Amino acid sequence: MDEPLKDNTLDIELMADVAMDDRKALSVLYDRYSRVVYALAFRILGNQQQAEEIVQETFWRIWRSRHLFQTQRGEFLPWLIGITRNLCIDELRKRRARPSSIDEGLDTQETLQLPDTSLSPAEQAWESEERRRVRAGLEELPEEQREVIELAYFRGLSQREIAERLQIPLGTVKTRARLALIKLRDILESTG
Amino acid sequence: MNAEHQQFEELLESYSLDLLDLEERVFFEQHLYECPECLKIWQSYRQVLSRLAFEAPPVELRATLKDDILSGLGMYDGDSSFPSLTIDSAPAAPVLRPVPPEVRRQDDVLFRRIPLFAALAFGLIAMVWATSIQGERTRLWQDMTSANATATTLGQRVNALSGQVNDLQQENAGLKIEGGVNGKAINFIAAAAVLDIKPAPASRENPSEPSGRIFFYPENRDVYVMIANLPPPPASKVYQLWLNQGDLNIPVQSFATSSDGTAMFHFQAPDDLSRFQKTIVTIESDSHSQHPSVQIVLDGPH
């Protein structure tokens, strides 16, 4: 597979084929995005088994809702990542309801950071570059804004929970979230 | 840019990061589908946030996972938008339709057995006595005819009673509907819009399939929903009704159906229903779900 990742036109075409019950198209989408989905799920949940389950459920949901995806106006990647993140956050919230298991079953990142031999050199280069851009963008944010993004996006905390955790007023959480997202968008859009 | 719009615009980032509580969220989404400017900004944030997924360090994925996922797709084939009903073994509600007399007669056990037993009993007696007492033969025959007639009458009465039960059941069902939600009478005819929500097209011909009907009153945005033939949700799950507009799904009401597969409830729509593309019913793990699981059991266009 030599096509660049995150080509929305190609994704939409594939999704249109998926809507026609084409499993091969889903298989291609899996090849393009399963690693990102898995990495995000593992980043949020810290558990290999649960991250695998999230990947499975994400692609099953895409299949189940294939007739609902609006190819005329939709963007595939935000939709896919939205499903993945929502599933992860739901799982995190379930964990919080079971306090004893908050840190149970967490796998260490080191044991899982292995080279992905299934990637073509072009894909590896693209993913690596995208990762560098996103990390650089996050690093450009002031510490307190980056912290809000981390707690909201990767930990799934509500604004009230963030305010309690950081011991800052609710309004400050909103302000920091607002400034962080505006700045991050500007940075990422300028770097491609 | 007016002050109200600016107020909404300041919520865009919190909304994109899922930081708003439910009330704020519904309030904001109402604005979002009315305001192309905010929608455009939200889509740009959505794009940025999806790119954050690439921040996560790469990890090795189990090679056989893809095969597991693709082989599992079979569970969702056939009626892809309504898998839960095939999984859920709860019986569908009985259809309260009058049974034609000829069909009822065939199914009526009493009607079939009484004449048979009577005929056998009296036939046997007749055979014994008819050989010796010719005079009584006619009387016995008359008795047997009479017994048959009685049995027929009994059968007819059973049929009539059965019909009455059917009528009563229908009447009760009708009363439930006309009683409305919390005893409030509903004038269905005055509804500006009557919308049907149904399972996937393949099964829409079957009258015992789950279905729903929505009655909308634009003057006060009152919406009444009636669901039929939808089995009670699986344990620890609820049904959730959503109003859909493109990528937006506004959670409206969670509900459970009763053992007869029906549910009725009322809610106030955030806007005219024609502003939404469709109504969706999904199965969710809890009543606070903010995003549809897309396990859709019913849907219908507006």
HADDOCK unambig.tbl for C-alpha pairs under 7 A between the chains (distance, minus, plus):
assign (segid A and resid 35 and name CA) (segid B and resid 61 and name CA) 6.67 0.50 0.50
assign (segid A and resid 36 and name CA) (segid B and resid 53 and name CA) 6.48 0.50 0.50
assign (segid A and resid 36 and name CA) (segid B and resid 54 and name CA) 6.34 0.50 0.50
assign (segid A and resid 39 and name CA) (segid B and resid 56 and name CA) 5.58 0.50 0.50
assign (segid A and resid 39 and name CA) (segid B and resid 57 and name CA) 6.34 0.50 0.50
assign (segid A and resid 39 and name CA) (segid B and resid 58 and name CA) 5.70 0.50 0.50
assign (segid A and resid 39 and name CA) (segid B and resid 59 and name CA) 5.84 0.50 0.50
assign (segid A and resid 40 and name CA) (segid B and resid 53 and name CA) 5.30 0.50 0.50
assign (segid A and resid 40 and name CA) (segid B and resid 56 and name CA) 5.60 0.50 0.50
assign (segid A and resid 43 and name CA) (segid B and resid 56 and name CA) 5.79 0.50 0.50
assign (segid A and resid 56 and name CA) (segid B and resid 69 and name CA) 5.74 0.50 0.50
assign (segid A and resid 60 and name CA) (segid B and resid 73 and name CA) 6.65 0.50 0.50
assign (segid A and resid 61 and name CA) (segid B and resid 294 and name CA) 6.75 0.50 0.50
assign (segid A and resid 64 and name CA) (segid B and resid 76 and name CA) 6.35 0.50 0.50
assign (segid A and resid 64 and name CA) (segid B and resid 80 and name CA) 5.66 0.50 0.50
assign (segid A and resid 64 and name CA) (segid B and resid 81 and name CA) 6.12 0.50 0.50
assign (segid A and resid 65 and name CA) (segid B and resid 81 and name CA) 6.91 0.50 0.50
assign (segid A and resid 65 and name CA) (segid B and resid 294 and name CA) 6.03 0.50 0.50
assign (segid A and resid 77 and name CA) (segid B and resid 50 and name CA) 6.70 0.50 0.50
assign (segid A and resid 78 and name CA) (segid B and resid 46 and name CA) 6.07 0.50 0.50
assign (segid A and resid 78 and name CA) (segid B and resid 47 and name CA) 5.66 0.50 0.50
assign (segid A and resid 78 and name CA) (segid B and resid 50 and name CA) 4.99 0.50 0.50
assign (segid A and resid 81 and name CA) (segid B and resid 50 and name CA) 5.59 0.50 0.50
assign (segid A and resid 112 and name CA) (segid B and resid 59 and name CA) 5.42 0.50 0.50
assign (segid A and resid 112 and name CA) (segid B and resid 60 and name CA) 6.36 0.50 0.50
assign (segid A and resid 113 and name CA) (segid B and resid 57 and name CA) 6.97 0.50 0.50
assign (segid A and resid 113 and name CA) (segid B and resid 58 and name CA) 6.09 0.50 0.50
assign (segid A and resid 113 and name CA) (segid B and resid 59 and name CA) 4.82 0.50 0.50
assign (segid A and resid 113 and name CA) (segid B and resid 60 and name CA) 6.79 0.50 0.50
assign (segid A and resid 114 and name CA) (segid B and resid 59 and name CA) 5.76 0.50 0.50
assign (segid A and resid 114 and name CA) (segid B and resid 60 and name CA) 5.63 0.50 0.50
assign (segid A and resid 115 and name CA) (segid B and resid 60 and name CA) 6.92 0.50 0.50
assign (segid A and resid 116 and name CA) (segid B and resid 60 and name CA) 5.75 0.50 0.50
assign (segid A and resid 130 and name CA) (segid B and resid 54 and name CA) 6.58 0.50 0.50
assign (segid A and resid 131 and name CA) (segid B and resid 54 and name CA) 5.12 0.50 0.50
assign (segid A and resid 131 and name CA) (segid B and resid 55 and name CA) 5.13 0.50 0.50
assign (segid A and resid 134 and name CA) (segid B and resid 52 and name CA) 6.38 0.50 0.50
assign (segid A and resid 134 and name CA) (segid B and resid 54 and name CA) 6.97 0.50 0.50
assign (segid A and resid 134 and name CA) (segid B and resid 55 and name CA) 5.85 0.50 0.50
assign (segid A and resid 135 and name CA) (segid B and resid 55 and name CA) 5.86 0.50 0.50
assign (segid A and resid 152 and name CA) (segid B and resid 17 and name CA) 6.33 0.50 0.50
assign (segid A and resid 153 and name CA) (segid B and resid 17 and name CA) 6.37 0.50 0.50
assign (segid A and resid 158 and name CA) (segid B and resid 19 and name CA) 5.15 0.50 0.50
assign (segid A and resid 159 and name CA) (segid B and resid 19 and name CA) 5.13 0.50 0.50
assign (segid A and resid 174 and name CA) (segid B and resid 14 and name CA) 6.25 0.50 0.50
assign (segid A and resid 177 and name CA) (segid B and resid 13 and name CA) 6.37 0.50 0.50
assign (segid A and resid 177 and name CA) (segid B and resid 14 and name CA) 6.38 0.50 0.50
assign (segid A and resid 178 and name CA) (segid B and resid 13 and name CA) 5.02 0.50 0.50
assign (segid A and resid 178 and name CA) (segid B and resid 14 and name CA) 6.71 0.50 0.50
assign (segid A and resid 181 and name CA) (segid B and resid 13 and name CA) 6.41 0.50 0.50
assign (segid A and resid 185 and name CA) (segid B and resid 45 and name CA) 6.79 0.50 0.50
assign (segid A and resid 185 and name CA) (segid B and resid 48 and name CA) 5.89 0.50 0.50
